[in-house]
């Protein structure tokens, strides 16, 4: 699966707002609790929270447009996956991206 990498504050804030369905990876400077918003995102997504080793530590499926979510775990990476591009992810699974 292909991902667009977001490293800047602006690219992470903007995320999928006003965009077409694509997959994003947010790269954070350190592991922390993550707050996500779906403002001006017009389609549901799945969200994967990853640790520093790129292993899934939390999954939020079907996050709805114009909603908010706060992770239950500290994460170093966040993957936002368009609903039509998802697969069955499992906790502990390693996600490969560069």
Contact map, one row per residue, 1 for C-alpha under 8 A:
11100000000000000000000000000000000000000000000000000000000000000000000000000000000000000000000000
11110000000000000000001000000000000000000000000000000000000000000000000000000000000000000000000010
11111000000000000000011110000000000000000000000000000000000000000000000000000000000000000000000010
01111100000000000000011110000000000000000000000000000000000000000000000000000000000000000000000000
00111110000000000000000111100000000000000000000000000000000000000000000000000000000000000000000000
00011111001100100000000111100000000000000000000000000000000000000000000000000000000000000000000000
00001111101100000000000001110000000000000000000000000000000000000000000000000000000000000000000000
00000111111100000000000000000000000000000000000000000000000000000000000000000000000000000000000000
00000011111110000000000000000000000000000000000000000000000000000000000000000000000000000000000000
00000001111111000000000000000000000000000000000000000000000000000000000000000000000000000000000000
00000111111111100000000000000000000000000000000000000000000000000000000000000000000000000000000000
00000111111111100000000001000000000000000000000000000000000000000000000000000000000000000000000000
00000000111111100000000000000000000000000000000000000000000000000000000000000000000000000000000000
00000000011111111000000000000000000000000000000000000000000000000000000000000000000000000000000000
00000100001111111000000100000000000000000000000000000000000000000000000000000000000000000000000000
00000000000001111111110100000000000001011000000000000000000000000000000000000000000000000000000000
00000000000001111110000000000000000001111100000000000000000000000000000000000000000000000000000000
00000000000000011111000000000000000000011100000000000000000000000000000000000000000000000000000000
00000000000000011111100000000000000000001000000000000000000000000000000000000000000000000000000000
00000000000000010111110000000000000000000000000000000000000000000000000000000000000000000000000000
00000000000000010011111000000000000000000010000000000000000000000000000000000000010000000000000000
00110000000000010001111100000000000000000000000000000000000000000000000000000000110000000000000000
01110000000000000000111110000000000000000000000000000000000000000000000000000011110000000000000000
00111100000000110000011111000000000000000000000000000000000000000000000000000011100000000000000000
00111100000000000000001111100000000000000000000000000000000000000000000000001111000000000000000000
00001110000100000000000111110000000000000000000000000000000000000000000000001110000000000000000000
00001110000000000000000011111000000000000000000000000000000000000000000000011100000000000000000000
00000010000000000000000001111110000000000000000000000000000000000000000000011000000000000000000000
00000000000000000000000000111110000000000000000000000000000000000000000000010000000000000000000000
00000000000000000000000000011111000000000000000000000000000000000000000000110000000000000000000000
00000000000000000000000000011111100000000000000000110000000000000000000001111000000000000000000000
00000000000000000000000000000111110000000000000000000000000000000000000011110000000000000000000000
00000000000000000000000000000011111000000000000000000000000000000000011111100000000000000000000000
00000000000000000000000000000001111100000000000000000000000000000000011001100000000000000000000000
00000000000000000000000000000000111110000000000000000000000000000001111000000000000000000000000000
00000000000000000000000000000000011111000000000000000000000000000001110000000000000000000000000000
00000000000000000000000000000000001111100000000000000000000000000111100000000000000000000000000000
00000000000000011000000000000000000111111000000000000000000000111111000000000000000000000000000000
00000000000000001000000000000000000011111000000000000000000000001110000000000000000000000000000000
00000000000000011100000000000000000001111100000000000000000000001100000000000000000000000000000000
00000000000000011110000000000000000001111111000000000000000000001100000000000000000000000000000000
00000000000000001100000000000000000000011111000000000000000000001100000000000000000000000000000000
00000000000000000000100000000000000000001111100000000000000000011000000000000000011000000000000000
00000000000000000000000000000000000000001111110000000000000001111000000000000000011000000000000000
00000000000000000000000000000000000000000011111000000000000011110000000000000001111000000000000000
00000000000000000000000000000000000000000001111100000000001111100000000000000001111001000000000000
00000000000000000000000000000000000000000000111110000000001110100000000000000111100000000000000000
00000000000000000000000000000000000000000000011111000001111100000000000000000111100000000000000000
00000000000000000000000000000000000000000000001111100001111000000000001010111110000000000000000000
00000000000000000000000000000000000000000000000111111111110000000000000000111110000000000000000000
00000000000000000000000000000010000000000000000011111111100000000000000001111000000000000000000000
00000000000000000000000000000010000000000000000001111110000000000000000000111000000000000000000000
00000000000000000000000000000000000000000000000001111110000000000000000000000000000000000000010000
00000000000000000000000000000000000000000000000001111111000000000000000000001000000000000000011100
00000000000000000000000000000000000000000000000001111111100000000000000000000000000000000011111000
00000000000000000000000000000000000000000000000111100111111000000000000000000000000000000111111000
00000000000000000000000000000000000000000000000111100011111000000000000010100000000000000011000000
00000000000000000000000000000000000000000000000111000001111100000000001110000000000000000010000000
00000000000000000000000000000000000000000000011110000001111110000000000000000000000000000010000000
00000000000000000000000000000000000000000000011100000000011111100000000000000000000000000000000000
00000000000000000000000000000000000000000000111000000000001111100000000000000000000000000000000000
00000000000000000000000000000000000000000001110000000000000111110000000000000000001000000000000000
00000000000000000000000000000000000001000001111000000000000111111010000000000000000000000000000000
00000000000000000000000000000000000001000011100000000000000001111110000000000000000000000000000000
00000000000000000000000000000000000001111111000000000000000000111110000000000000000000000000000000
00000000000000000000000000000000000011111100000000000000000000011111000000000000000000000000000000
00000000000000000000000000000000000011100000000000000000000000111111100000000000000000000000000000
00000000000000000000000000000000001111000000000000000000000000000111110000000000000000000000000000
00000000000000000000000000000000001110000000000000000000000000000011111000000000000000000000000000
00000000000000000000000000000000111100000000000000000000000000000001111100000000000000000000000000
00000000000000000000000000000000111000000000000010000000010000000000111111000000000000000000000000
00000000000000000000000000000000100000000000000000000000010000000000011111000000000000000000000000
00000000000000000000000000000001100000000000000010000000110000000000001111100000000000000000000000
00000000000000000000000000000011110000000000000000100000000000000000001111110000000000000000000000
00000000000000000000000000000111110000000000000011110000100000000000000011111100000000000000000000
00000000000000000000000000111111000000000000000011110000000000000000000001111100000000000000000000
00000000000000000000000011110010000000000000000011110100000000000000000000111110000000000000000000
00000000000000000000000011100000000000000000001111000000000000000000000000111111000000000000000000
00000000000000000000001111000000000000000000001111000000000000000000000000001111100000000000000000
00000000000000000000001110000000000000000000111100000000000000000000000000000111110000000000000000
00000000000000000000011100000000000000000000111100000000000000000000000000000011111011000000000000
00000000000000000000111000000000000000000011110000000000000000000000000000000001111111000000000000
00000000000000000000000000000000000000000011110000000000000001000000000000000000111111000000000000
00000000000000000000000000000000000000000000000000000000000000000000000000000000011111000000000000
00000000000000000000000000000000000000000000000000000000000000000000000000000000111111100000000000
00000000000000000000000000000000000000000000010000000000000000000000000000000000111111110000000000
00000000000000000000000000000000000000000000000000000000000000000000000000000000000011111000000000
00000000000000000000000000000000000000000000000000000000000000000000000000000000000001111100000000
00000000000000000000000000000000000000000000000000000000000000000000000000000000000000111110100000
00000000000000000000000000000000000000000000000000000001000000000000000000000000000000011111100000
00000000000000000000000000000000000000000000000000000011111000000000000000000000000000001111100000
00000000000000000000000000000000000000000000000000000011100000000000000000000000000000000111110000
00000000000000000000000000000000000000000000000000000011000000000000000000000000000000001111111000
00000000000000000000000000000000000000000000000000001111000000000000000000000000000000000001111100
00000000000000000000000000000000000000000000000000000111000000000000000000000000000000000000111110
00000000000000000000000000000000000000000000000000000100000000000000000000000000000000000000011111
01100000000000000000000000000000000000000000000000000000000000000000000000000000000000000000001111
00000000000000000000000000000000000000000000000000000000000000000000000000000000000000000000000111
